[in-house]
Amino acid sequence: MNERTRYQQLQPEDRITIASMRQQSLSMRAMARMLGRSASTISRELERNTLGELPYASHSAQACSQGRRQAARAPRKLDMQGVG
């Protein structure tokens, strides 16, 4: 009864699967069921990582996601290249 929900980020394989299912015109709920994820996760993924008028692509989606993660991190306080 005391279960915690654990969040796992989408992996590149998940994004490839989403791109494939998107080309097959499956619904977000169907995609979510197949991946074992929430439909809102799929919806957010498609909203955040579809570039303009282009269709969803797994490679560009992964790059966008990594860019956002990197930008969200605090800069290092020490420059490791300058230490010596």
RASULDA-V9157 format. One record per pair of residues at least 24 apart in sequence whose C-alpha atoms are under 7 Angstrom apart, sorted by the first residue. I is the first residue (numbers start at 1). J is the second residue. Records with the same first field share a line. If there is no record, write none. Layout:
I: J + J
This chain:
12: 62
15: 58
16: 58
19: 56 + 57 + 58
